[in-house]
Amino acid sequence: MRSSWKKLSEKLKESLNAVLPIVGIVVVLSFTIAPISSSTLLSFLLGAVLLIIGMMFFTQGAEMSMSLMGERVGSSLAKSRSPWRIGAVAFLLGFMITISEPDLQVLAQQVPSIPNTVLILTIAVGVGVFLAIALLRMLFSISLTRLLVGCYIFLFALTLFVPEDFLAVAFDSGGVTTGPLTVPFIMALGVGVSAIRTDKNAADDSFGLVALCSVGPIIAVMLLAIVYQPDGSAYTAPALPEISDSVELWELFAEGFPDYMGEIAVSLLPILLFFGLYQVIALHLSGRQLAKMGVGLVYTYIGLVLFLTGANVGFIPAGNYLGQVLAGLDCNWVIVPIGMVIGYFIVKAEPAVYVLNRQVEEITNGTISAGAMGACLSIGVAVSVGLAMIRVLTGISILWFLIPGYAIALGLSFVVPRIFTAVAFDSGGVASGPMTTTFLLPLAQGACIAVGGDIVTDAFGVVAMVAMTPLITIQIMGLVCQIRQRRSEREARRLAPALLSSLEGLDENAIIEL
């Protein structure tokens, strides 16, 4: 019990460090250049409290349940060595987990042109197909770089046939599918599959599943747009809360709790049913292991309910209104640097980022530290939010940013160590989680309303931008590490003759003392 409380207190510190900078930025803006009504500000602050507590429970629960489930299922699948079995189970897993993903529900509610169910099922099929491809790639040791290059060439070729006002939504769908429920399970699935391989590239290949699962939804939604031909419809801004006292403030959130309690229960149910069936058929885990996973699932459930209630009730209205106020200023360009600062800190509040950073540090034995990963992700997201705000103010097509960005990212993949490429493409999907869809996307939508832009073409796309830039920054980190390593090796070779000559003539005891 004491150990459990100690771990929760550590998670609480991480959550405070992640969320408090965002709270500080919004509070400073509200008292200076972007005044916000007291109702909206109080809702935002209470939402932040729920976010902090929710992140604490979720991150602890994900380690105890989702990660362990994924590893066990991955190992069992890989041992079967049956491509058909692996492909079928992977598709089913990807489909169910995606439907369960809270981020996707948030995005679907904000897309006015396609029915929610149609969009969600389409994206789920895309994830299922590409999760199957990702696991088979690992099984047969297919190059991730070549596969990604082929996928993105096909993807950008499709953009020639997709209605222009639906491109940004399609690219956003790739980011929101890899959220707090999907990432822990899928990444652990990769670790489980790679664990039975003995070749030197097994650890490297344990990454890359999230990267491919981010591509599938984009292609699926583009194909849907070509076939479905969605009609644009009016965007409705979220209603700002009107609160007169503290009781009404609590009632505002209390009304949201039942909805999210039911939503998360429905989201977790397919995963539980699948794992329970797999436990009976193949896994046969001990009662103690199952009990630990059960406690972890309770933590995960509590954490997600608190997190999503705080984010949706408190953050979406505040983000939208803040965007309207900043973009409505005479010097509306100020939203670009402000957006960059918010982007730098907000990625630290993404629940799945902690899962990725921890797993990267463990698998690479500290070669890629969680701190270095976090810094590169923050820089990448800051740049992406700045570019997204420039798009909102100018109306530049998202393809002018995405095509050069992915070209640079794919080009770097041929010169950096393969582990950095896999981690980089995974990190792009992980960085664009619920904080992006519940704060950054509403911020862009509010700014777009203020400048009179088109919501669908100009505001959507911020999730896609957030998913793109970490691909570049983390691979640049890999390139720097590679250059330093080669420099150290050259220096060692240069000093080797001198060291050998200095050892000549010394007896064995003297060499041991040295």
ABEGO torsion letter per residue (X at the ends): XAAAAAAAAAAAAAAAAAAAAAAAAAAAAAABABBBBAAAAAAAAAAAAAAAAAAAAAAAAAAAAAAAAAAAAAAAAAAAGBAAAAAAAAAAAAAAAAAABAAAAAAAAABAABBAAAAAAAAAAAAAAAAAAAAAAAAAGBBAAAAAAAAAAAAAAAAAABBAAAAAAAAAAAAAABBAAAAAAAAAAAAAAAAABABAAAAAAABGAAAAAAAAAAAAAAAAAAAAGBBBBBBBBBBBBBBABAAAAAAAAAAAAAAAAAAAAAAAAAAAAAAAAAAAAAAGBBAAAAAAAAAAAAAAAAAAAAAAAAAAAAAAAAAAAAAAAAAABABAAAAAAAAAAAAAAAAAABAAAAAAAAAAAAAAGGABBAAAAAAAAAAAAAAAAAAAAAAAAAGBBAAAAAAAAAAAAAAAAAABBAAAAAAAAAAAAAABBAAAAAAAAAAAAAAAAAAGBBAAAAABGAAAAAAAAAAAAAAAAAAAAAAAAAAAAAAAAAAAAAAAAAABGBBAAAAAAX
